[in-house]
Amino acid sequence: MQENTLDFPRIFTLKRSTLETRIGKFYDETQDEKSTIKYLVALQIRDELSTEDFSFVLSELVRHIFLKTKATRALRRYYYLFLNYFTEKEWKHLTSRLFTVKRFVTEKLTKLMDLIEEVRPEAFAVP
């Protein structure tokens, strides 16, 4: 079992170069996309909270994870936080890759039914 040596207090205290090395090594050893993305989200938070520059940390790793690995719930959950890492064309490709047409249509139909119910509550009422 791989012991995780990167805890969140270290994420908020180590220097950028050290973090890039450790996160890159962690991903290479474990191939754990979910934890790696969570670390990168934590670094985005650190970038917003501190005066140090943590923007675009490990951008090539982020691009690799989102564009080349299997689409997972974690990737779908956090992908919008990495908008600036991709070009507009890549972003469209990534969105269609993570969110299949079936899911998209289901979400749109649910929203449509909710709108119809607001306008005509009796449309879906049980007699």
N, C-alpha and C positions, 0 to 999 in steps of 0.2 A: 504494500500500500504506500503510495506516494504521500509523504508528509508535506503539508503546505507550509513553507517558511515565509510566505508573504501575508502578513496579517494587516488589517486595516490601519492600526496605529503606525506601522512602518510606511504604508502608502502615503501617509500625511506628513512624514518626517524626512524620508530619504531624498537625496538629490535626484534630479531628472535622469542623469546618465546611469546611475545605479538602478533606478526603477526600470528604465528601458532594458538594461541587461537582464535583470531578474525576471521581469515579465516575459521577455523573449525566451529566456532559458526555460521558464516554467511551461510556456506553451509548447516549446520544442519537445520537452520531456513527457508531458501529459496529454497533449492535443485536446485539452479541456477548453472548448470555446466559451462555454457559459461563464466559468470563473474568470477567464482572461477578459471577457467583455465587461464583467462587473468591476474588475480592477481598473480598466480603462475609463469606465463611467466615474469611478471614484476619483481618478486623476482629473477628469473634466470638472468635477466639483471642486477639487483642490485648486484648479486653475482659476475658477470663479472667485474663490474665497481668499486667495493669496495674491501677492504682488509678483510671485515667480511665474515664469512662462511655462505652462504645461499644455499649451495648445498643440494639437496635432501630434501627440505622443504616439510613437509606433504606427504611423499612418499606413505604412506598407503592410504591417500585420493586420490592422483593421480591415484594409481592403481585401487581403487574402481571406480572412475569416468570413467576411460577408459575401464575397463573390465566388469563392471556390469551395467552401465547405457545405455540408448538408444544412438545409433550412430547418431550424429548430424554433421552439417556442421562445427561447431566450433571445435569439437573433431578431425574431419578429417583435419582441417586447422592447428592445433597446435600439433598434435600427434608426429611428428618427433622431436619436441623439448624435448620430454620426453623419448627418446631412452634408456638412462642410468637407468631409473627406472624399466626396465623390463629385464627378461632373454631373451635369443635368441628365445626360444620356445614360450614364452609369446608374444614376439614381432611379430612373424609370425602369431600367432593366432589373435592378435590385428589388424594387417594389413588386414588380410582376413575378419575380422569382420567389420572393418570400410569401406573397399573398396570392394564392391560386385564384383562378377565375371563379371557381365554385364558391369559395369563401366570399369573394367580392360580391357576387350576385346574391348570395344569401343575406349578407349585410344590407345591401341596397333594398332587397325585398322587405326585410324587417322594418327598415326605416320608412318605406313606402306604406306598409300596412299601418304603422303608427300614425303617419300623417292622415291617411284615410279615416282612421278611427277618431282622430281629433275633429275632422270636418263632419263626418257622418258616424256618430257613435253607434247607431243602429245597424250599420253595415255588417259588423261581425258579432252582433248580439245573438244570443241563443233564444229562440222563441219560447 
